[in-house]
Structure formats: structure tokens, C-alpha cells
Amino acid sequence: MNKRERVLAALNGEPVDHVPAAFWFHFAGDEAKGETNVQAHLKYFREADLDFIKIMDDGYTWYPAPAEVATEGRWDLVKSLPADHPYITEQVERAKRIVDELHGEAFAFYNVFSPFIVLRFVYDAAGKDFDALSEDLKEHPIEVMEALDAIAVTQALLSRLVIEEAGVDGIYYSVQGAEPDRFTLEEHRRLVRPSDLYVLEHANRYSETNIAHLCGWAGNRNDLEKWRDYPAKVVNWAASVEGLSLVDGRAYFGNRTVLGGFQTHWDGTVRQGIIYDGTEEEIKDYTRKLILDFGKRGLILGGDCTVDASIDWQHIRWVREASAEL
């Protein structure tokens, strides 16, 4: 099997010659921009010998909304963006450059943040934290949900265009904020879920191979029930954070293909996980055990989340080498 055939089979729960694997990280500095970013993605994909490429949205975590949205409660200033806005056109153009350079060699997925995360970034830029956004959403549900709706329209449009015009195979849809003490299940379903489903269901119109990333970014456990039925072909969660193994998660998420298995904790200071510090023998043994415990169908090896960009790429190659032995 070539890389594209292998990943397609894994996505559909069909037999594979060996379990595919890929990891990703955020590019910074000059590598976060323009053609340099394109070449950085391609260099990493080829030298780490990944089975697929996840295209990062680095440089576009901003959303064009003023600080007054967060500081003065001017949620009405959050507007959906047209297709010709640089926030969209520049992301589509960069993704297309990467896809074109792949020449059909492998699947490509594009990182799309949920409206709730995007609005969190707007709050961050204004010096307000995630808790402030969560409280505003509970206290002013209609107004803040309208802001989330505006962002959802934009993220849905972005999803369609990176699939239709850039040629990516699907989106990697990242959600956050399902900790038990942030929202009750009822609150989450009423306040956050509608904007999530708008983007995901829109993306599903244009691709059948989208990934739901249930992010354990803060190291705090989430109430996975809030995301359990989010419609995506593949589910990726922080197994090391949530205490839900790949085997148990497969059943929990309805026997969908699962992505993950490796702890990739990195908070800017501390990093944890065998993928960082393990020897060749340790990493290969861990990889083989994951596969033997789970089986070879419906599995893609990867991380809980992004890895530290300074990781030794040889460690990632060891994962793929071990998989190829089974």
C-alpha cells in the first residue's frame, strides 16, 4: 500500500499493510508565514516520513474583531467574513500550495478551530481569559451565541474552501472547553454545541473524512459526553489526560476510527510522553503494544495533541518503523 491507500483503508476500518502514523506541531517565527511555511510543512512530512500531513493554521489564530468585544461586551462587533477576506484567502492559498506539492502522495487535513476557541483567542488578545468568556456566555447567552454564530459561518466557509479549492481531504476540527466545571452538559449543549455542529455538519457536506480533535489542552479532564456524538469520521482525544484508552474509546465513540495513543504534553515549559524521552527500544515497544492491544483496523497512530516543535524527528520515524514491522 502507498500512504494514501493505507490512510484511506484506516479511515474506513479496512485491512492495512501496517497502521499509519503521523504527528504535528505548530510552526513559529519565519516558518509560520508564506512560502517558508509551505516548505517547512513539506520538509517535516518527508523527513519524518509521515503517513499523512496535517496542515496547521499558524499565523491565523487571530480573528478580525476589536478588543471591545471582550472588554466592553461588544459581541455585536464580531462579524462573519466574506470569501475574499485575507483570513480566508491566505489560508486557502497556502493550503493549496502544500497540497499541490504533495502530488497526491498522501492525505492532507487542515486545522480548523471551533468558534468557541476562536472567540477565546479574541479574548486572549484583549487580556481576558477563557473563564471570562465562559462566564459571559452563561450571563449573556443570546449576544455571545450570536458572535459564535458569526464565527461559525466563517469557519464553515473556510472548511468548504480548503476542501473544494485547496484540495485538502478533510478538516481536523479542534474543540476545547468541556471540563465538567466549565459548563454542565445541558449548558454545553445549549450554548456551545450549536456553533460546533454548524461547522462540522457543513464540512461533512464536502468531505466524508473529517477528524474531531477533542482537545485536552489544559491537562484537565473533559466531560467527553459533551462531544461523544460529534459527527466526524475519526475521533482524536487526549487518552493520557482523559483516562480513556484507545480500546475503550473505540467502543465509547461508536466504533469509529481512532487517532492517537501517544502522550504529547507540552505547556511551553514541561513536556511529558515517551515520544519525547524514550529510547528507540522503548518507543518501538510502546508502539507495538498499542497495535497489538487495539488491532490493526480502524487505528491511526498519533498524539494527544501537538508535539513540542523541538522534538527529535527520529523519534517519530521509530513509531512508523515499529508499525511497519507488524
Secondary structure, DSSP 8 states (H G I E B T S, - for coil): --HHHHHHHHHTT---SS--B-------GGGGSHHHHHHHHHHHHHHTT-SEEEE--TT----S--THHHHS--GGG-----TTSHHHHHHHHHHHHHHHHHTTSSEEEEEEE-HHHHHHHHHHHTT--HHHHHHHHHHSHHHHHHHHHHHHHHHHHHHHHHHHTS--SEEEEEE----TTT--HHHHHHHTHHHHHHHHHHHHHH-S--EEEE--TTS----GGGTTT---SEEEE-HHHHT--HHHHHHHTTS-EEEEEE--EE-SS-EESHHHH--HHHHHHHHHHHHHHH-STTEEEEESS---TT--HHHHHHHHHHHHT-
